Each structure stands twice: as structure tokens, then as C-alpha cells.
């Protein structure tokens, strides 16, 4: 499970999957912490990688919404 979490994080970087795959990797990594004590390091890396990707994608979505709202008053000037 820890390896799956790490692989899901790496695949989401390479393939550009930014929302559902990091959530799945985060859940699998958290479950792996309790079930696989030997693979604790891989599970932690998977959790961190998936959390950073998920936070980055949410930050980009919020930034796009904020820029869209800021540009809204100027949309009717043309």
C-alpha cells in the first residue's frame, strides 16, 4: 500500500492528474502507515507528495477563480 501511494503521487506528477489521484494516494498512504510498519518511509513520502500536489492544485484553482472575479468588471467594456 505504501508503494501504491508513492506511485500514485509520481504518476499524478507525470500524467498531470491533479485532483482525484492525489486524494486516492493520500488515503492509501494514511492507511499504509498503520498497516505496514516496515514501509513507513515510503508511506510518509507518498503522503507528503500527494498532499503537496493536492494543495498545489487547490491553490491554482483558487487563484484562477480570484483572477476571474477580478477581471469580471472589465468584461463588459468592449
Residue pairs with C-beta under 8 A, 6 or more apart in sequence:
1 28
1 29
1 31
1 32
1 35
1 36
1 39
1 43
2 29
2 32
2 33
2 36
2 39
2 40
2 42
2 43
2 46
3 39
3 42
4 25
4 28
4 32
4 46
5 25
5 26
5 28
5 29
5 32
5 42
5 43
5 46
5 47
5 50
6 25
6 29
6 42
6 43
6 45
6 46
6 49
8 21
8 22
8 24
8 25
8 28
8 46
8 50
9 22
9 25
9 45
9 46
9 49
9 50
9 53
10 49
11 17
11 21
12 18
12 21
12 22
12 25
12 50
12 53
13 49
13 53
15 21
18 53
18 54
18 56
18 57
18 60
19 54
19 57
22 50
22 51
22 53
22 54
22 57
23 50
23 54
25 46
25 49
25 50
26 46
26 47
26 50
26 51
26 54
28 46
29 43
29 44
29 46
29 47
29 50
30 43
30 47
32 39
32 42
32 43
32 46
33 40
33 43
33 44
33 47
36 43
